[in-house]
Amino acid sequence: MLDLTLYLVTDSTGLEEPVFLERIEQACRGGITLLQLREKEKSGQEYFELARKVKSISDRYQIPLIIDDRADIAAAADAAGVHVGQSDLPVFAARALLGPGKIVGATAKTVEQAQKAAREGADYLGVGAIYPTTTKVKTVLTPVSTLNEICRSVSIPVAAIGGLNEGNCDILRGVPVAGISVVSAVMKAADPCRAAAELKAKVTALLSAQS
């Protein structure tokens, strides 16, 4: 069962590998429900080797590992799946590479993109950015009204992403999201374990109020 309640996307910027891996472990301990390894600068070999190390951590906590962009790395590292953006491999091609047993997630910013990804076999959508972010990824802000429309236009679960944290995720109240996806709120926290636990409690309460 795919649980998007608290979906952590990693950011290794400025972190030595042991520190990066320790932060991931702390986040897993804190209760994240899904983990995405996102590396924009690494070579294929570096990405693969890091994916194996991260998977050894996430496996211990039984948290599925998703690889950003690279279906080949996801397959080689036996990750749970891949997440593709609008400029990456199309959803149908990622599905063809990974097969029916793996997770394929997709980024969508419009109802049309969301419906296309769903038709092509995506298992979930990441929709945002809801707020400006501090990550190095180019972001286009998505109004909550569009997020709401996307959620109601597809039958697959949707995670809201982009600058969300414990203090501002109430903006999602009343929107039928399946969870939130965060980077800085956990990766840059002084205590990633505690940050994850507190954020998960907040999101769980938000989701239960909507059901």
C-alpha positions, 0 to 999 in steps of 0.5 A, spaced: 500 500 500 502 506 497 502 511 503 504 518 501 502 521 508 509 524 509 514 523 503 521 525 504 525 528 498 532 528 499 537 534 498 545 532 499 547 539 498 553 541 502 553 534 506 558 529 507 555 522 505 555 520 512 552 526 515 547 525 509 545 518 510 545 519 518 539 524 516 536 519 512 536 514 518 533 519 523 528 521 518 526 514 517 526 513 525 521 519 525 516 516 521 516 518 514 512 514 509 516 514 503 523 516 501 525 519 494 533 520 493 534 526 488 541 527 485 541 532 479 549 532 479 551 525 480 554 520 475 550 514 473 555 510 477 555 515 483 547 515 483 547 507 483 552 507 489 548 512 493 542 509 492 544 502 494 546 505 501 540 509 502 536 503 500 539 499 505 537 504 510 530 505 508 529 497 507 530 496 515 524 501 516 520 498 511 520 505 507 519 504 499 525 508 496 523 512 489 529 514 485 528 521 482 528 521 474 532 515 473 528 509 471 535 505 470 538 507 476 531 505 480 531 498 476 539 497 477 538 498 485 532 494 485 528 501 488 521 501 489 520 505 483 521 512 480 519 519 480 519 522 473 518 530 472 515 533 465 522 533 462 524 526 464 522 520 461 514 519 460 510 515 465 509 510 460 516 509 458 518 508 465 512 503 466 515 499 460 522 499 463 520 497 470 514 493 469 507 493 473 510 491 480 514 497 481 511 504 483 511 510 478 510 517 480 509 523 476 510 531 477 504 535 474 502 542 475 496 542 471 489 538 470 491 536 463 498 533 465 495 530 471 490 526 467 495 524 462 500 521 467 494 517 470 492 515 463 499 512 462 500 508 468 502 513 474 501 510 481 501 517 484 502 525 483 506 530 486 503 537 485 506 544 486 510 548 488 505 550 493 510 555 496 517 558 494 522 553 495 530 553 497 532 547 493 536 548 487 530 545 483 526 550 478 519 551 481 513 554 478 508 555 484 501 552 483 495 555 486 491 551 492 485 551 487 489 548 482 491 542 486 484 541 489 482 541 482 487 536 480 486 531 486 478 531 484 480 530 476 484 523 477 483 517 481 490 516 483 493 519 490 496 526 490 502 529 494 502 536 495 509 539 494 513 545 495 515 549 501 511 545 506 512 545 513 509 544 520 507 551 520 504 552 513 501 546 511 494 548 514 493 551 507 491 544 505 485 543 509 479 541 505 483 539 499 483 531 498 491 530 498 494 523 500 499 527 504 505 532 503 512 531 500 517 535 503 525 537 503 528 542 507 522 541 513 526 535 514 533 535 511 535 541 514 532 541 521 536 541 527 533 534 529 530 530 522 527 525 527 523 530 531 521 534 525 519 528 521 515 525 527 512 532 528 510 533 521 507 526 520 503 528 526 500 534 523 499 531 517 495 525 519 491 530 523 489 534 517 488 528 513 483 525 518 479 531 519 478 531 511 475 524 511 
